[in-house]
Amino acid sequence: MIDSTRIRFLGTMLVCCIGMVACQKDRSHSTDATPVATTDGQSPPAPAPGKYPAPEEEPPENVVVAALEEEYRVMNDSGGMRVTSTGTGNSAAIRPRLRSARKESCTRNTGMPAVSYECTLIVRVSLMDDGSEPSESGARVDVYWDEDKGEWARGDGLKDTRRSASEGR
């Protein structure tokens, strides 16, 4: 059995790895990102028939938190994150438990064909099986407006939107 000191060490490593991966994502559109509070004076294009127009304001906190909870659920359902201690070679699967989350800010991704935001949250995550000893850190999640359903959705759909937009050229 792995003691709590090792779990904390592995947890710290996990949080660092997640942070590095989040910073290294291919975000070619991030150079075009503008703060939500900024308006460009242009009116959005008229929605196609049968489409729901995107709201003017950024996604609400409950939508952003739900998107992050979904990411954690998907990660844990797929077996968690495998980590290996380089000193000992011991491996373990960590299943982080999201204890709380609050939206800090959202930035509009203007270079996307869909209305999308990258939102920053402050989260408390526990790496212990019983959910104890949570630590606070930052997290990011992508949220976009699904015009067909008329609701905010987790950023996974952006891949499909990017692909269909590039195919149409």
Phi, psi and omega in degrees: 000145181271131181282170186294332178295317178293321179298317178297317179298312180295324178296316178298319178297319179298313180298319178297316180296317179298317179298318179294319179296317180298322181285335184265000180304146176287103181238070180298338179274352185292337178288339179266000185292138177235150178299151182298324184293342182277136175242144183264000177081353179268141176276145181294152180295151180295137181291151177290157179303138180082003180254151177263126179291146180288144176292157180287328185270162179292164181298144179289162184302319182297328178289317181295316179295319179298323178295319178292319177300322178296320178299316178295320180297314179298316180298314181289325178293334179271012175106004180080197180249125177279130176232148179232130176284121183291332181289319184252339183083002179289140178246153176207158174255125179255130177243091183296143178250120178281112183271320177200158178207144174219140181287134177259313179197164174225142178238129182285136176266099187282341182275010184260149177290334177257157175288115183222155181226147168254119185250141178255136181231156169257122185238154170244118185237137175250138177256004179273148180300326182271002178080010181276170177054054178289150176239154183264139176204180178260156177213158176231148177214142176265136179227138178227161179270119178273105183293330181288322182265341181073039180209162176284145181221158178295148188301355178302326181293344179297326180299315179293321180295316179298316183297314182292326178292321181286331178288332182283353182278000000 
